[in-house]
Amino acid sequence: MTTTFITGANRSLGFETARRLRDAGHTVVLGARDPERGRAAADALGARFVHLDVTDDASVAAAVADVAAHEGVVDVLVNNAGVNQPPKPADELTAADAAAVFDVNVIGVVRVTRAFLPLLRASANPVVVNVSSGMGSFAVTHDPDRVESTFAAPLYTASKSALTMLTTQYAKAWPDIKVNAADPGYTATDFNGHSGPQTVTEGTDAVVELATIGAQGPTGQFRDRHGVVAW
């Protein structure tokens, strides 16, 4: 049985990823910052809820201890939790705004991944999937045929670019763990007011693909539902 821990899994892409991996036979542990919403989501899926705030060291440590006591191993870690930047013009964005975005989207991934390393290394085939974005790709955001090129979101895009690079560097540093990044694409979620043309299921295709790779699967890649993303 494959045990999978997903951060920010109480709604949208995280919840759909949890549902699909549960249906694929994974034992899913659902991490969320909001206990009420997290428990409700876990109950709906028949999964186990663990409280987790990716910005808090004590919360992450408690979550790891909880999983260690109950499951004893994590085969797949999906770093899904993420935030958008504040809805205001670029010239009004502050250093504090940047710190808040990076604390979740980048530092939170470092915090969670490092804490879960012992449980990942207890697996015969450990996998980490970081949910990044094409919005963090130079190639994609400069392609006039891509919708991502029409947005200006300095802090969000910078954080996702940093996350993708973090992914590739972790893959180099940890040859015993497969570490990849997924671009969900422009998906209709609460994140964008449900304006994206993709369904939430389509948005999780790359995440699910990378979460279910076998022992000979790739590492250090950035993929969307169509394949490798240039960045």
C-alpha positions as CSV (number, residue, x, y, z in Angstrom):
1,M,0.0,0.0,0.0
2,T,1.3,3.5,-0.9
3,T,1.0,6.1,1.8
4,T,0.6,9.7,0.4
5,F,0.6,12.9,2.4
6,I,-0.8,16.0,0.7
7,T,-0.5,19.5,2.0
8,G,-3.4,22.0,1.5
9,A,-5.7,19.1,0.6
10,N,-9.0,20.4,1.9
11,R,-10.2,21.9,-1.4
12,S,-9.6,22.5,-5.1
13,L,-6.5,20.8,-6.6
14,G,-5.4,19.3,-3.3
15,F,-8.8,17.7,-2.6
16,E,-9.1,16.4,-6.2
17,T,-5.5,15.0,-6.0
18,A,-6.4,13.2,-2.8
19,R,-9.6,11.8,-4.3
20,R,-7.8,10.5,-7.4
21,L,-5.0,8.9,-5.4
22,R,-7.4,7.4,-3.0
23,D,-9.2,5.8,-6.0
24,A,-5.8,4.6,-7.3
25,G,-5.4,2.6,-4.0
26,H,-3.2,5.0,-2.0
27,T,-3.6,5.5,1.7
28,V,-4.1,9.3,1.7
29,V,-3.3,11.5,4.7
30,L,-4.8,14.9,4.2
31,G,-3.0,17.9,5.6
32,A,-4.7,21.2,6.0
33,R,-4.3,24.4,8.1
34,D,-8.0,24.8,8.9
35,P,-9.0,21.9,11.2
36,E,-12.7,22.2,10.5
37,R,-12.4,22.2,6.8
38,G,-9.6,19.6,6.9
39,R,-11.7,17.1,8.9
40,A,-14.7,17.7,6.7
41,A,-12.6,17.0,3.5
42,A,-11.0,13.9,5.0
43,D,-14.4,12.6,6.1
44,A,-15.8,13.1,2.6
45,L,-12.9,11.1,1.2
46,G,-12.6,8.5,3.8
47,A,-9.0,9.7,4.5
48,R,-7.2,10.7,7.6
49,F,-6.8,14.3,8.6
50,V,-3.6,15.7,10.1
51,H,-3.4,19.4,11.1
52,L,-0.6,21.2,9.3
53,D,0.4,24.8,8.8
54,V,3.3,24.9,6.4
55,T,4.5,28.2,7.8
56,D,4.9,26.9,11.4
57,D,7.8,24.7,12.5
58,A,5.9,23.3,15.5
59,S,2.9,22.5,13.4
60,V,5.0,20.6,10.8
61,A,6.9,18.8,13.5
62,A,3.7,17.7,15.2
63,A,2.3,16.5,11.8
64,V,5.4,14.4,11.1
65,A,5.2,12.9,14.6
66,D,1.5,12.1,14.0
67,V,2.2,10.3,10.7
68,A,5.2,8.5,12.1
69,A,3.0,7.1,14.9
70,H,0.1,6.1,12.7
71,E,1.5,5.3,9.2
72,G,5.2,5.0,9.9
73,V,6.2,5.9,6.4
74,V,5.4,8.3,3.6
75,D,5.9,7.0,0.1
76,V,4.6,10.1,-1.7
77,L,4.7,13.7,-0.4
78,V,2.7,16.2,-2.4
79,N,3.5,19.8,-1.6
80,N,0.3,21.3,-2.8
81,A,-0.3,24.2,-0.3
82,G,0.1,27.6,-2.0
83,V,-1.1,31.1,-1.9
84,N,-1.5,33.9,-4.4
85,Q,-0.1,37.4,-4.1
86,P,-2.3,40.2,-2.7
87,P,-4.7,41.6,-5.4
88,K,-3.1,45.0,-5.9
89,P,-0.9,46.7,-8.4
90,A,2.8,45.8,-8.6
91,D,3.9,49.2,-7.4
92,E,2.0,48.7,-4.2
93,L,3.5,45.3,-3.4
94,T,5.7,45.3,-0.3
95,A,8.5,43.3,1.2
96,A,6.0,42.0,3.7
97,D,3.8,40.8,0.9
98,A,6.7,39.0,-0.7
99,A,7.7,37.4,2.6
100,A,4.2,36.1,3.1
101,V,4.0,34.6,-0.4
102,F,7.4,33.0,-0.3
103,D,6.8,31.7,3.3
104,V,4.1,29.4,1.9
105,N,5.1,28.7,-1.7
106,V,8.9,28.2,-1.2
107,I,10.0,28.2,2.5
108,G,6.9,26.1,3.4
109,V,8.0,23.4,0.9
110,V,11.5,23.4,2.4
111,R,10.1,23.2,5.9
112,V,7.7,20.3,5.2
113,T,10.0,18.4,2.9
114,R,13.0,18.5,5.3
115,A,10.8,17.4,8.2
116,F,9.3,14.5,6.3
117,L,12.7,13.2,4.9
118,P,13.0,10.4,7.6
119,L,9.6,9.1,6.7
120,L,10.2,9.3,3.0
121,R,13.5,7.5,3.4
122,A,11.6,4.7,5.1
123,S,9.9,4.0,1.8
124,A,11.3,1.7,-0.9
125,N,10.3,4.2,-3.6
126,P,10.1,7.8,-2.1
127,V,8.5,10.5,-4.3
128,V,8.0,14.2,-3.8
129,V,5.7,16.2,-6.0
130,N,5.9,20.0,-5.8
131,V,2.9,21.8,-7.2
132,S,4.5,24.7,-9.1
133,S,3.0,26.7,-12.0
134,G,3.7,27.6,-15.6
135,M,3.4,31.2,-14.3
136,G,6.9,30.6,-12.9
137,S,8.3,29.7,-16.3
138,F,10.2,32.3,-18.4
139,A,9.3,30.4,-21.6
140,V,5.6,30.1,-20.8
141,T,5.1,33.7,-19.6
142,H,6.9,35.1,-22.7
143,D,4.9,32.9,-25.1
144,P,2.1,35.1,-26.7
145,D,0.1,32.0,-27.4
146,R,-0.1,31.1,-23.7
147,V,-2.6,32.8,-21.4
148,E,0.1,33.0,-18.7
149,S,1.8,35.7,-20.8
150,T,-1.1,38.0,-20.3
151,F,-0.8,38.3,-16.5
152,A,1.6,40.4,-14.3
153,A,2.0,38.8,-10.9
154,P,5.5,39.5,-9.7
155,L,5.5,37.8,-6.3
156,Y,3.5,34.7,-7.3
157,T,5.5,34.0,-10.4
158,A,8.8,34.5,-8.7
159,S,7.8,32.1,-5.9
160,K,6.8,29.4,-8.4
161,S,10.0,29.9,-10.4
162,A,12.0,29.5,-7.2
163,L,10.0,26.4,-6.3
164,T,10.7,24.7,-9.7
165,M,14.5,25.4,-9.2
166,L,14.3,24.1,-5.7
167,T,12.7,20.9,-7.1
168,T,15.5,20.4,-9.6
169,Q,18.2,21.0,-7.0
170,Y,16.6,18.6,-4.5
171,A,16.5,16.0,-7.3
172,K,20.3,16.4,-7.7
173,A,21.0,16.4,-4.0
174,W,18.8,13.4,-3.2
175,P,19.3,10.6,-5.8
176,D,17.5,8.3,-3.5
177,I,14.2,10.3,-3.8
178,K,12.4,11.2,-7.0
179,V,11.5,14.9,-6.8
180,N,9.5,16.5,-9.6
181,A,7.4,19.6,-10.1
182,A,3.9,19.8,-11.6
183,D,2.2,22.6,-13.5
184,P,-1.6,22.2,-13.1
185,G,-2.2,24.7,-15.9
186,Y,-5.0,27.3,-16.0
187,T,-7.6,25.5,-14.0
188,A,-11.0,26.6,-12.7
189,T,-10.5,26.9,-9.0
190,D,-11.2,29.2,-6.1
191,F,-7.6,30.5,-6.7
192,N,-8.6,32.3,-9.9
193,G,-12.4,32.8,-9.4
194,H,-13.0,29.7,-11.4
195,S,-11.9,31.5,-14.6
196,G,-9.6,28.8,-15.9
197,P,-10.7,26.6,-18.9
198,Q,-9.5,23.3,-17.4
199,T,-11.5,21.2,-15.0
200,V,-10.0,20.5,-11.6
201,T,-9.5,16.9,-12.7
202,E,-7.5,18.0,-15.7
203,G,-5.6,20.3,-13.4
204,T,-4.4,17.4,-11.3
205,D,-3.4,15.1,-14.2
206,A,0.3,16.0,-13.9
207,V,0.3,15.8,-10.1
208,V,-1.3,12.4,-10.2
209,E,1.1,11.2,-12.9
210,L,4.1,12.2,-10.9
211,A,2.7,10.9,-7.7
212,T,2.3,7.4,-9.3
213,I,5.6,7.0,-11.0
214,G,7.3,3.7,-10.6
215,A,10.8,2.9,-9.4
216,Q,12.2,3.8,-12.9
217,G,10.3,7.1,-13.1
218,P,11.8,10.5,-13.8
219,T,13.3,12.9,-11.3
220,G,14.1,16.6,-11.6
221,Q,11.4,17.3,-14.2
222,F,8.8,20.0,-14.6
223,R,5.7,18.6,-16.2
224,D,2.1,19.5,-17.1
225,R,-0.6,17.2,-18.4
226,H,0.9,17.3,-21.9
227,G,4.5,16.6,-20.9
228,V,7.7,18.4,-20.0
229,V,7.4,22.2,-19.6
230,A,10.1,24.5,-20.8
231,W,11.0,27.0,-18.2
